[in-house]
Amino acid sequence: MAAPTEFEKTEKRIRKAVWNAVKDYDLIQNGDKIMVCLSGGKDSYTLLDCLLQIQKTDKYNFDIVAVNLDQKQPGFPEHILPEYLERLGVEYLIVEEDTYSIVKEKTPEGKSTCSLCSRLRRGNLYSAAEKLGCNKLALGHHRDDIIETFFLNLFFAGKIETMPMKYKTNDGRFDVIRPLGFVKEKDIIPYSVEKKYPIIPCNLCGSQPNMQRQITKAMLATWEEKFPGRNDIMFTALGNISPTHMLDKELLGFVKEGKKIADFELK
């Protein structure tokens, strides 16, 4: 028997990581209708590919519909995703909404477009999920995104928070899941190249220089190069939390009904 190729090894690691995430966080149940948010980037293509592979097994019985938000970015190749999805035989919906112009108009020069773009995108995707009768939305964030988000919140927002594997939207209508949450970006990159995904570049946040996320990504890459395995340790730490050894007053019972119950004054 021939030894597995590098691609086969990478594919196995990705498949195993996705199955572990599905199992550990109960991401999929029978009867689900999952909306896969497809941007045209390497991560969302990999997400769709992995969910289609799971669908082919007899472990779960669920439906998939791929949804892309056409934000009317200049030069956006509108034909690529429909052609790709039709070749796969995947049900899909293209939502056309000019959020690009809104983001460019409302965002001051030099400021990040990510926050407003994300809010507009989220609202349109939730509306699409309701229209399609989906109960879950699958996003393509991977392990590196989760670690980076933790440090972005730590450094720039002053809070301990990151992207959860699964959460319910504020209105309770949908579950949002991240099946790639255990997958490393360094595996997705060669995998997507080998799979020859028709990548569509983003002309909004993906093209902005000196973004805080890019700076954080570079910092983590430097740490990993100097101390191999550090990212693994940090990711493990995000699932190994000791709440009683933090400083959150509400969590520890020092704030009740919005009022302090322990108030110390210097005399």
NUTI-993597 format. One line per field, with one value per atom (N, C-alpha, C): atom name; residue in one letter; residue number from 1; x, y, z. Coordinates in pm, whole numbers, plus 50000, padded with zeros to 5 digits. Each point is the difference from the previous one (the first is absolute). Layout:
// residues N
atom: CA|...
type: A|...
seq: NUM|...
px: X|...
py: Y|...
pz: Z|...
//
This chain:
// residues 267
atom: N|CA|C|N|CA|C|N|CA|C|N|CA|C|N|CA|C|N|CA|C|N|CA|C|N|CA|C|N|CA|C|N|CA|C|N|CA|C|N|CA|C|N|CA|C|N|CA|C|N|CA|C|N|CA|C|N|CA|C|N|CA|C|N|CA|C|N|CA|C|N|CA|C|N|CA|C|N|CA|C|N|CA|C|N|CA|C|N|CA|C|N|CA|C|N|CA|C|N|CA|C|N|CA|C|N|CA|C|N|CA|C|N|CA|C|N|CA|C|N|CA|C|N|CA|C|N|CA|C|N|CA|C|N|CA|C|N|CA|C|N|CA|C|N|CA|C|N|CA|C|N|CA|C|N|CA|C|N|CA|C|N|CA|C|N|CA|C|N|CA|C|N|CA|C|N|CA|C|N|CA|C|N|CA|C|N|CA|C|N|CA|C|N|CA|C|N|CA|C|N|CA|C|N|CA|C|N|CA|C|N|CA|C|N|CA|C|N|CA|C|N|CA|C|N|CA|C|N|CA|C|N|CA|C|N|CA|C|N|CA|C|N|CA|C|N|CA|C|N|CA|C|N|CA|C|N|CA|C|N|CA|C|N|CA|C|N|CA|C|N|CA|C|N|CA|C|N|CA|C|N|CA|C|N|CA|C|N|CA|C|N|CA|C|N|CA|C|N|CA|C|N|CA|C|N|CA|C|N|CA|C|N|CA|C|N|CA|C|N|CA|C|N|CA|C|N|CA|C|N|CA|C|N|CA|C|N|CA|C|N|CA|C|N|CA|C|N|CA|C|N|CA|C|N|CA|C|N|CA|C|N|CA|C|N|CA|C|N|CA|C|N|CA|C|N|CA|C|N|CA|C|N|CA|C|N|CA|C|N|CA|C|N|CA|C|N|CA|C|N|CA|C|N|CA|C|N|CA|C|N|CA|C|N|CA|C|N|CA|C|N|CA|C|N|CA|C|N|CA|C|N|CA|C|N|CA|C|N|CA|C|N|CA|C|N|CA|C|N|CA|C|N|CA|C|N|CA|C|N|CA|C|N|CA|C|N|CA|C|N|CA|C|N|CA|C|N|CA|C|N|CA|C|N|CA|C|N|CA|C|N|CA|C|N|CA|C|N|CA|C|N|CA|C|N|CA|C|N|CA|C|N|CA|C|N|CA|C|N|CA|C|N|CA|C|N|CA|C|N|CA|C|N|CA|C|N|CA|C|N|CA|C|N|CA|C|N|CA|C|N|CA|C|N|CA|C|N|CA|C|N|CA|C|N|CA|C|N|CA|C|N|CA|C|N|CA|C|N|CA|C|N|CA|C|N|CA|C|N|CA|C|N|CA|C|N|CA|C|N|CA|C|N|CA|C|N|CA|C|N|CA|C|N|CA|C|N|CA|C|N|CA|C|N|CA|C|N|CA|C|N|CA|C|N|CA|C|N|CA|C|N|CA|C|N|CA|C|N|CA|C|N|CA|C|N|CA|C|N|CA|C|N|CA|C|N|CA|C|N|CA|C|N|CA|C|N|CA|C|N|CA|C|N|CA|C|N|CA|C|N|CA|C|N|CA|C|N|CA|C|N|CA|C|N|CA|C|N|CA|C|N|CA|C|N|CA|C|N|CA|C|N|CA|C|N|CA|C|N|CA|C|N|CA|C|N|CA|C|N|CA|C|N|CA|C|N|CA|C|N|CA|C|N|CA|C|N|CA|C|N|CA|C|N|CA|C|N|CA|C|N|CA|C|N|CA|C|N|CA|C|N|CA|C|N|CA|C|N|CA|C|N|CA|C|N|CA|C|N|CA|C|N|CA|C|N|CA|C|N|CA|C|N|CA|C|N|CA|C|N|CA|C|N|CA|C|N|CA|C|N|CA|C|N|CA|C|N|CA|C|N|CA|C|N|CA|C|N|CA|C|N|CA|C|N|CA|C|N|CA|C|N|CA|C|N|CA|C|N|CA|C|N|CA|C|N|CA|C|N|CA|C|N|CA|C|N|CA|C|N|CA|C|N|CA|C|N|CA|C|N|CA|C|N|CA|C|N|CA|C|N|CA|C|N|CA|C|N|CA|C|N|CA|C|N|CA|C|N|CA|C|N|CA|C
type: M|M|M|A|A|A|A|A|A|P|P|P|T|T|T|E|E|E|F|F|F|E|E|E|K|K|K|T|T|T|E|E|E|K|K|K|R|R|R|I|I|I|R|R|R|K|K|K|A|A|A|V|V|V|W|W|W|N|N|N|A|A|A|V|V|V|K|K|K|D|D|D|Y|Y|Y|D|D|D|L|L|L|I|I|I|Q|Q|Q|N|N|N|G|G|G|D|D|D|K|K|K|I|I|I|M|M|M|V|V|V|C|C|C|L|L|L|S|S|S|G|G|G|G|G|G|K|K|K|D|D|D|S|S|S|Y|Y|Y|T|T|T|L|L|L|L|L|L|D|D|D|C|C|C|L|L|L|L|L|L|Q|Q|Q|I|I|I|Q|Q|Q|K|K|K|T|T|T|D|D|D|K|K|K|Y|Y|Y|N|N|N|F|F|F|D|D|D|I|I|I|V|V|V|A|A|A|V|V|V|N|N|N|L|L|L|D|D|D|Q|Q|Q|K|K|K|Q|Q|Q|P|P|P|G|G|G|F|F|F|P|P|P|E|E|E|H|H|H|I|I|I|L|L|L|P|P|P|E|E|E|Y|Y|Y|L|L|L|E|E|E|R|R|R|L|L|L|G|G|G|V|V|V|E|E|E|Y|Y|Y|L|L|L|I|I|I|V|V|V|E|E|E|E|E|E|D|D|D|T|T|T|Y|Y|Y|S|S|S|I|I|I|V|V|V|K|K|K|E|E|E|K|K|K|T|T|T|P|P|P|E|E|E|G|G|G|K|K|K|S|S|S|T|T|T|C|C|C|S|S|S|L|L|L|C|C|C|S|S|S|R|R|R|L|L|L|R|R|R|R|R|R|G|G|G|N|N|N|L|L|L|Y|Y|Y|S|S|S|A|A|A|A|A|A|E|E|E|K|K|K|L|L|L|G|G|G|C|C|C|N|N|N|K|K|K|L|L|L|A|A|A|L|L|L|G|G|G|H|H|H|H|H|H|R|R|R|D|D|D|D|D|D|I|I|I|I|I|I|E|E|E|T|T|T|F|F|F|F|F|F|L|L|L|N|N|N|L|L|L|F|F|F|F|F|F|A|A|A|G|G|G|K|K|K|I|I|I|E|E|E|T|T|T|M|M|M|P|P|P|M|M|M|K|K|K|Y|Y|Y|K|K|K|T|T|T|N|N|N|D|D|D|G|G|G|R|R|R|F|F|F|D|D|D|V|V|V|I|I|I|R|R|R|P|P|P|L|L|L|G|G|G|F|F|F|V|V|V|K|K|K|E|E|E|K|K|K|D|D|D|I|I|I|I|I|I|P|P|P|Y|Y|Y|S|S|S|V|V|V|E|E|E|K|K|K|K|K|K|Y|Y|Y|P|P|P|I|I|I|I|I|I|P|P|P|C|C|C|N|N|N|L|L|L|C|C|C|G|G|G|S|S|S|Q|Q|Q|P|P|P|N|N|N|M|M|M|Q|Q|Q|R|R|R|Q|Q|Q|I|I|I|T|T|T|K|K|K|A|A|A|M|M|M|L|L|L|A|A|A|T|T|T|W|W|W|E|E|E|E|E|E|K|K|K|F|F|F|P|P|P|G|G|G|R|R|R|N|N|N|D|D|D|I|I|I|M|M|M|F|F|F|T|T|T|A|A|A|L|L|L|G|G|G|N|N|N|I|I|I|S|S|S|P|P|P|T|T|T|H|H|H|M|M|M|L|L|L|D|D|D|K|K|K|E|E|E|L|L|L|L|L|L|G|G|G|F|F|F|V|V|V|K|K|K|E|E|E|G|G|G|K|K|K|K|K|K|I|I|I|A|A|A|D|D|D|F|F|F|E|E|E|L|L|L|K|K|K
seq: 1|1|1|2|2|2|3|3|3|4|4|4|5|5|5|6|6|6|7|7|7|8|8|8|9|9|9|10|10|10|11|11|11|12|12|12|13|13|13|14|14|14|15|15|15|16|16|16|17|17|17|18|18|18|19|19|19|20|20|20|21|21|21|22|22|22|23|23|23|24|24|24|25|25|25|26|26|26|27|27|27|28|28|28|29|29|29|30|30|30|31|31|31|32|32|32|33|33|33|34|34|34|35|35|35|36|36|36|37|37|37|38|38|38|39|39|39|40|40|40|41|41|41|42|42|42|43|43|43|44|44|44|45|45|45|46|46|46|47|47|47|48|48|48|49|49|49|50|50|50|51|51|51|52|52|52|53|53|53|54|54|54|55|55|55|56|56|56|57|57|57|58|58|58|59|59|59|60|60|60|61|61|61|62|62|62|63|63|63|64|64|64|65|65|65|66|66|66|67|67|67|68|68|68|69|69|69|70|70|70|71|71|71|72|72|72|73|73|73|74|74|74|75|75|75|76|76|76|77|77|77|78|78|78|79|79|79|80|80|80|81|81|81|82|82|82|83|83|83|84|84|84|85|85|85|86|86|86|87|87|87|88|88|88|89|89|89|90|90|90|91|91|91|92|92|92|93|93|93|94|94|94|95|95|95|96|96|96|97|97|97|98|98|98|99|99|99|100|100|100|101|101|101|102|102|102|103|103|103|104|104|104|105|105|105|106|106|106|107|107|107|108|108|108|109|109|109|110|110|110|111|111|111|112|112|112|113|113|113|114|114|114|115|115|115|116|116|116|117|117|117|118|118|118|119|119|119|120|120|120|121|121|121|122|122|122|123|123|123|124|124|124|125|125|125|126|126|126|127|127|127|128|128|128|129|129|129|130|130|130|131|131|131|132|132|132|133|133|133|134|134|134|135|135|135|136|136|136|137|137|137|138|138|138|139|139|139|140|140|140|141|141|141|142|142|142|143|143|143|144|144|144|145|145|145|146|146|146|147|147|147|148|148|148|149|149|149|150|150|150|151|151|151|152|152|152|153|153|153|154|154|154|155|155|155|156|156|156|157|157|157|158|158|158|159|159|159|160|160|160|161|161|161|162|162|162|163|163|163|164|164|164|165|165|165|166|166|166|167|167|167|168|168|168|169|169|169|170|170|170|171|171|171|172|172|172|173|173|173|174|174|174|175|175|175|176|176|176|177|177|177|178|178|178|179|179|179|180|180|180|181|181|181|182|182|182|183|183|183|184|184|184|185|185|185|186|186|186|187|187|187|188|188|188|189|189|189|190|190|190|191|191|191|192|192|192|193|193|193|194|194|194|195|195|195|196|196|196|197|197|197|198|198|198|199|199|199|200|200|200|201|201|201|202|202|202|203|203|203|204|204|204|205|205|205|206|206|206|207|207|207|208|208|208|209|209|209|210|210|210|211|211|211|212|212|212|213|213|213|214|214|214|215|215|215|216|216|216|217|217|217|218|218|218|219|219|219|220|220|220|221|221|221|222|222|222|223|223|223|224|224|224|225|225|225|226|226|226|227|227|227|228|228|228|229|229|229|230|230|230|231|231|231|232|232|232|233|233|233|234|234|234|235|235|235|236|236|236|237|237|237|238|238|238|239|239|239|240|240|240|241|241|241|242|242|242|243|243|243|244|244|244|245|245|245|246|246|246|247|247|247|248|248|248|249|249|249|250|250|250|251|251|251|252|252|252|253|253|253|254|254|254|255|255|255|256|256|256|257|257|257|258|258|258|259|259|259|260|260|260|261|261|261|262|262|262|263|263|263|264|264|264|265|265|265|266|266|266|267|267|267
px: 50085|49915|50089|49965|50080|49982|50109|49993|49909|49925|49911|50077|49942|50063|49981|50073|49986|49857|49940|49861|49907|50019|49916|50016|50123|50024|49928|50009|49934|49849|49948|49855|49954|50076|49965|49998|50099|50005|49878|49964|49886|49871|49980|49878|49988|50111|49999|49966|50060|49975|49853|49941|49860|49909|50026|49919|50010|50120|50016|49919|50000|49923|49851|49954|49858|49959|50085|49970|50009|50108|50023|49898|49953|49910|49860|49972|49865|49950|50081|49971|49889|49981|49903|49906|49872|49900|49919|49938|49911|49887|49967|49892|50042|50130|50048|49991|49978|50021|50104|50120|50115|50030|50002|50040|50150|50071|50146|50027|50061|50028|50126|49982|50109|50045|50121|50052|50076|50051|50088|50146|50025|50136|50033|50127|50048|49930|49971|49942|49857|49918|49860|49986|50089|49999|50033|50100|50038|49887|49932|49885|49892|49964|49897|50044|50125|50054|49988|50037|49996|49857|49908|49861|49938|50037|49950|50052|50124|50056|49926|49969|49925|49860|49941|49864|49995|50111|50003|50005|50036|50005|49859|49986|49869|49989|50093|50001|49889|49981|49899|49916|49876|49910|49964|50061|49977|50011|49946|50003|50099|50052|50095|49950|50008|49979|50111|50068|50109|49945|50041|49953|50119|49999|50102|49933|50060|49954|50083|49938|50064|49988|50108|49999|50023|50002|50017|50135|50102|50135|50039|50069|50041|50083|49964|50075|49969|49898|49965|49954|50064|49965|49874|49886|49872|49976|50069|49973|50071|50105|50087|49928|49936|49936|49882|49909|49892|50050|50101|50055|50062|50073|50065|49896|49899|49899|49910|49974|49922|50078|50130|50083|49994|49997|49992|49860|49900|49863|49948|50052|49961|49892|49895|49898|50067|49965|50064|49908|50038|49931|50105|49992|50086|49915|50038|49928|50071|49932|50059|49960|50098|49975|50124|49983|50114|50045|50058|50056|50137|50065|50132|49994|49902|49988|49973|49917|49967|50126|50076|50122|50101|50020|50097|49956|49868|49948|50009|49972|49990|50133|50100|50127|50100|50049|50100|50126|50066|50124|50102|50056|50102|49947|49867|49940|49961|49991|49965|49854|49976|49864|49935|50076|49955|49872|49992|49888|49868|49992|49876|49970|50101|49980|49943|50055|49955|49854|49963|49861|49901|50034|49912|49990|50114|50002|49916|50017|49929|49848|49954|49857|49943|50072|49953|50001|50100|50008|49890|49969|49891|49867|49979|49877|49993|50115|50003|49972|50056|49977|49852|49936|49857|49919|50035|49932|50013|50117|50028|49954|49958|49958|50115|50116|50117|49996|50047|50008|50144|50097|50140|50074|50096|50091|50140|50070|50138|50096|50096|50101|50136|50087|50126|50119|49979|50113|50076|50133|50085|50069|50088|50065|50078|50071|50081|49912|49884|49906|49959|49975|49956|50108|50125|50111|50021|49998|50019|49892|49876|49889|50016|50049|50026|50097|50111|50099|49951|49920|49943|49911|49918|49915|50083|50105|50086|50074|50060|50084|49921|49890|49933|49860|49938|49866|49996|50109|50006|49904|49986|49912|50055|49965|50040|49887|50016|49892|50058|49939|50040|49879|50023|49891|49962|49875|49960|49976|50009|49972|49852|49916|49856|49933|49908|49922|49865|49906|49867|49992|49940|49986|49915|50017|49932|49848|49944|49855|49956|50098|49967|49958|50008|49950|50095|50130|50096|50115|50061|50129|50107|50107|50115|50111|50053|50101|50127|50113|50131|50069|49963|50056|50151|50059|50145|50078|49932|50064|50125|50016|50121|50105|49966|50086|50102|50126|50106|50002|50024|50005|50112|50109|50112|49964|49891|49950|49901|49921|49901|50067|50112|50065|50041|50081|50038|49882|49906|49882|49919|49979|49922|50072|50133|50077|49984|50013|49987|49859|49900|49861|49962|50088|49979|49868|49975|49880|50009|49891|50000|49991|50113|50004|49960|49915|49958|50055|50092|50058|49899|50019|49912|50064|49920|50050|49968|49943|49971|50106|49964|50094|50124|49984|50115|50109|49970|50099|50059|49958|50046|50135|50097|50131|49995|50093|50019|49876|49919|49886|50049|49924|50038|50009|49909|50004|50129|50042|50122|50122|49999|50111|50003|49881|49992|50043|49959|50039|50152|50062|50146|50068|49945|50055|49996|49885|49985|50093|50019|50090|50144|50038|50135|50019|49900|50006|50015|49920|50001|50134|50059|50131|50108|49991|50101|49976|49872|49964|49900|50045|49909|49904|49873|49899|49926|50040|49935|49852|49968|49861|49914|50056|49927|49967|50097|49981|49894|50006|49904|49859|49988|49867|49945|50085|49957|49953|50069|49964|49860|49957|49868|49888|50032|49902|50028|50087|50040|49999|49880|49983|49964|50059|49966|49929|49867|49926|50024|50017|50017|50137|50090|50132|50016|49887|50001|49950|49980|49968|49862|49915|49868|49911|49959|49924|49862|49936|49869|50013|50100|50022|50027|50070|50038|49899|49889|49895|50020|50090|50021|49914|49920|49904|49866|49897|49868|49896|49925|49894|50053|50119|50058|50063|50003|50056|50114|50098|50110|49953|50039|49971|50128|50108|50127|50063|49997|50050|50101|50125|50105|50041|50009|50039|50124|50084|50117|49958|50033|49964|50118
py: 49880|50120|50125|50094|50121|50088|50067|50093|50117|50053|50113|50123|50074|50123|50110|50111|50113|50053|50002|50046|49908|49871|49904|50015|50027|50023|50127|50106|50126|49982|49931|49976|49922|49901|49921|50085|50089|50087|50092|50056|50091|49926|49883|49922|49962|49955|49959|50119|50117|50119|50041|49993|50039|49901|49871|49901|50020|50031|50023|50120|50107|50119|49969|49928|49963|49918|49904|49911|50074|50075|50064|50109|50070|50113|49976|49876|49963|50096|50017|50102|49961|49870|49954|49898|50012|49901|49959|49884|49956|50101|50025|50092|50145|50030|50137|50042|50128|50061|50109|49973|50086|50092|50128|50098|50022|49963|50019|50136|50089|50136|49996|50014|49980|50135|50040|50130|49993|49881|49986|49995|49994|49987|49856|49972|49864|49932|50078|49943|49952|50083|49962|49888|49995|49886|49870|50008|49882|49958|50098|49972|49923|50049|49934|49858|49985|49870|49900|50045|49910|49963|50094|49969|49907|50016|49908|49859|49988|49869|49935|50079|49947|49958|50079|49971|49866|49961|49874|49877|50020|49888|49970|49894|49967|50044|50086|50045|50101|50093|50104|50014|50040|50028|50148|50081|50143|50057|50119|50068|50115|50031|50110|50094|50130|50099|50104|50027|50097|50138|50100|50136|50094|50080|50103|50137|50094|50138|50077|50033|50081|50146|50055|50134|50109|49960|50094|50072|49925|50054|50015|50107|50019|49883|49949|49891|49863|49990|49869|49906|49884|49905|49920|50049|49945|49856|49959|49867|49887|50031|49894|49907|50056|49915|49921|50061|49919|49884|50024|49893|49889|50039|49902|49916|50064|49930|49912|50044|49917|49875|50012|49881|49901|50052|49913|49944|50065|49958|50044|50113|50052|50106|49991|50105|50130|50112|50126|50118|50111|50128|50110|50087|50118|50120|50065|50116|50125|50080|50121|50121|50063|50115|50089|50125|50091|50054|49912|50044|50066|49972|50057|50153|50056|50147|50059|49932|50049|50003|49891|49991|50106|50019|50100|50142|50023|50133|50031|49902|50023|49988|49935|49977|50110|50073|50106|49943|50082|49959|49952|49883|49944|49914|50000|49919|49863|49902|49865|49991|49929|49979|49877|49924|49868|50003|50090|50000|50024|50108|50031|49894|49957|49897|49873|49962|49879|50011|50117|50017|49993|50067|49998|49860|49933|49865|49906|50012|49913|50016|50125|50025|49939|50014|49943|49847|49943|49853|49943|50069|49954|50003|50104|50010|49886|49967|49890|49867|49980|49875|49982|50108|49993|49968|50063|49977|49855|49941|49864|49894|50041|49904|49928|50065|49939|50025|49902|50018|50024|49981|50022|50072|50083|50065|49951|49952|49953|50104|50041|50098|49932|50058|49936|50042|50048|50039|49877|50009|49887|50029|49909|50010|50129|50041|50122|50123|50002|50111|50012|49885|49998|50055|49957|50049|50150|50043|50142|50086|49953|50077|50016|49895|50010|50115|50006|50104|50138|50007|50129|50055|49915|50044|50036|49923|50025|50133|50024|50117|50127|49988|50120|50023|49899|50017|49981|49954|49984|49895|49889|49893|49864|49898|49863|49934|49988|49948|49957|49899|49961|49945|49938|49944|49863|49981|49867|49904|49872|49898|49999|50037|49995|50101|50078|50090|50026|50044|50033|50150|50042|50142|50067|50130|50073|49983|49988|49985|49854|49910|49859|49923|50062|49934|49894|50023|49913|49962|49885|49964|50034|50061|50028|49904|49927|49898|50026|49952|50016|49863|49918|49865|49996|50110|50002|50049|50014|50060|49931|49872|49927|49991|50052|49984|50114|49965|50100|50061|50131|50067|49944|49956|49948|49871|49934|49884|50043|50102|50046|50056|50071|50065|49900|49896|49905|49916|49973|49922|50073|50130|50077|50013|50007|50005|49870|49888|49869|49978|50051|49984|50096|50096|50098|50077|50045|50081|50131|50045|50128|50118|50039|50101|50138|50069|50136|50093|50091|50089|50103|50044|50101|50138|50097|50136|50095|49944|50083|49975|49929|49981|49923|49906|49918|50078|50122|50078|50115|50015|50113|49970|50090|49979|50038|49946|50037|49977|49902|49966|49938|50022|49944|49847|49938|49854|49955|50072|49963|50014|50106|50021|49887|49963|49891|49868|49976|49878|49991|50112|50003|49974|50057|49979|49851|49936|49858|49914|50038|49924|50009|50119|50019|49916|49999|49918|49852|49956|49858|49960|50093|49972|49990|50088|50003|49889|49972|49898|49903|49904|49908|49931|49995|49937|50096|50129|50097|50018|50003|50017|49883|49880|49883|50019|50048|50020|50106|50110|50109|49954|49922|49953|49905|49914|49912|50082|50110|50084|50059|50028|50058|49903|49872|49900|49946|50068|49953|50119|50053|50127|49975|50079|49995|50130|50005|50126|50062|49918|50053|50064|49981|50060|50117|50063|50122|50115|50118|50119|50058|49923|50049|50009|50122|50021|49933|50004|49936|49848|49947|49856|49950|50080|49960|50042|50064|50034|50131|50087|50128|50111|49966|50092|49928|50062|49936|50100|49959|50085|50137|49999|50124|50088|49956|50079|49925|50074|49938|49953|49879|49953|49996|50034|50014|50129|50101|50131|50049|50010|50038|50144|50080|50140|50027|50085|50042|50110|49981|50098|50094
pz: 50000|50000|50000|49910|49988|50123|50035|50113|49965|50099|49971|49955|49908|49952|50105|49982|50092|49998|49881|49992|50078|49988|50073|50151|50045|50143|50046|49918|50034|50004|49900|49994|50123|50040|50118|50126|50014|50118|50003|49884|49995|50032|49938|50024|50148|50058|50140|50091|49970|50082|49993|49881|49985|50073|49986|50071|50151|50050|50144|50047|49920|50035|50001|49898|49991|50121|50038|50113|50133|50020|50130|50032|49896|50023|49945|49961|49956|49892|49896|49898|49904|49977|49900|50062|49969|50040|49879|50009|49893|49982|49874|49969|49984|50023|49982|49854|49979|49869|50022|49950|50029|49883|50029|49899|50010|49894|49996|49940|50079|49954|49914|49871|49903|49947|50036|49958|49868|49968|49885|50041|50131|50051|50033|50026|50023|50118|50104|50121|49977|49936|49981|49897|49901|49907|50075|50087|50078|50093|50060|50086|49924|49883|49919|49964|49961|49962|50116|50119|50118|50038|49994|50034|49896|49875|49897|50024|50046|50031|50117|50103|50114|49956|49912|49952|49927|49937|49925|50091|50126|50093|50051|50076|50057|50146|50042|50140|50027|49908|50017|49873|50020|49888|50006|49913|50002|49858|49982|49870|50002|49883|49983|49892|50026|49895|50013|49890|50000|49966|50075|49977|49990|49894|49983|49997|50072|49996|49898|49888|49898|50044|50054|50058|49896|49874|49889|50005|50035|49993|49854|49965|49861|49949|49884|49939|50056|50087|50057|49889|49986|49893|50035|49961|50043|49953|49895|49942|50073|50075|50053|50098|50102|50101|49945|49922|49943|49915|49919|49916|50085|50102|50088|50074|50056|50079|49912|49879|49909|49960|49984|49971|50116|50123|50117|50022|49942|50023|50135|50050|50132|49984|50082|50003|50046|49936|50039|49976|50064|49982|49998|49902|49994|50043|50110|50050|49949|49922|49944|50083|50063|50086|49998|49962|49986|50137|50079|50128|49981|49886|49972|50002|49930|49993|50137|50079|50134|50087|49995|50082|49959|49872|49951|50036|49996|50031|50149|50084|50144|50073|49940|50069|49969|50102|49976|49937|49923|49933|50103|49974|50089|50112|50022|50104|49946|50090|49958|49957|49891|49950|50063|50078|50043|50084|50098|50092|49928|49921|49928|49897|49926|49897|50062|50116|50067|50044|50055|50045|49884|49890|49884|49940|49995|49943|50086|50133|50092|49986|49991|49987|49874|49889|49873|50002|50065|50007|50089|50110|50086|49924|49922|49921|49899|49938|49903|50068|50120|50074|50032|50039|50030|49874|49890|49873|49955|50023|49955|50100|50118|50102|50066|50007|50064|50151|50075|50146|50048|49909|50038|49888|50040|49907|50030|49899|50016|49946|50084|49962|49986|49917|49968|50083|50121|50085|50048|49996|50039|50133|50040|50131|50017|49894|50009|50019|49935|50019|50146|50062|50139|50093|49979|50083|49978|49872|49969|50063|49996|50056|50151|50065|50144|50030|49925|50025|49956|49895|49961|50111|50059|50111|50123|50023|50116|49986|49883|49980|49972|49925|49950|50058|50061|50055|50152|50058|50145|50053|49927|50049|49960|50078|49973|49922|49872|49915|49866|49940|49865|49926|49884|49920|50057|50041|50049|49884|50030|49898|49961|50097|49977|50092|49943|50085|49935|50081|49950|49979|49889|49972|50109|50014|50108|49998|49881|49990|50014|50016|50022|49877|49882|49879|49944|50011|49934|50093|49971|50057|49897|50044|49914|50040|49901|50029|49921|50055|49935|49992|49904|49990|49976|49948|49976|50122|50114|50117|50049|49972|50040|49887|49882|49882|49993|49974|49990|49860|49995|49870|49913|50062|49921|49929|50041|49926|49892|50028|49903|49875|50017|49886|49892|50032|49894|49952|50091|49963|49894|50019|49904|49866|50004|49875|49922|50071|49936|49945|50071|49957|49887|49973|49892|50015|50121|50022|49920|49943|49927|50097|50057|50106|49946|50077|49968|50107|49966|50101|50049|50125|50059|49981|49953|49979|50115|50108|50117|50107|50107|50111|49958|49906|49961|49931|49954|49927|50081|50126|50081|50066|49985|50064|50147|50077|50142|50085|49964|50085|50130|50108|50128|49992|49924|49987|49930|49897|49929|50090|50081|50095|50102|50051|50097|49938|49876|49931|49987|49965|49986|50134|50107|50134|50037|49976|50033|49916|49873|49914|50050|50047|50056|50125|50088|50121|49965|49903|49963|49940|49924|49940|50108|50098|50106|50102|50028|50099|49937|49922|49932|50097|49962|50084|50090|49999|50089|49963|49870|49960|50047|49998|50052|50148|50075|50144|50025|49924|50020|49963|49894|49962|50106|50054|50109|50119|50029|50115|49984|49876|49979|50036|50007|50042|50139|50073|50134|50095|50024|50071|50147|50090|50143|50036|49987|50022|50138|50103|50134|50020|49903|50010|49904|49965|49920|50086|49939|50077|49967|49937|49962|50124|50037|50123|49995|49883|49987|50012|49936|50003|50141|50076|50136|50106|49957|50095|50074|49952|50065|49939|49901|49943|49995|50056|50002|49953|49897|49944|49964|49940|49951|50107|50127|50108|50067|50043|50073|50136|50039|50136|50083|49936|50075|49953|50083|49959|50105|49959|50094|49971|50103|49986|50084|49946|50076|50097|50126|50104|50025
//
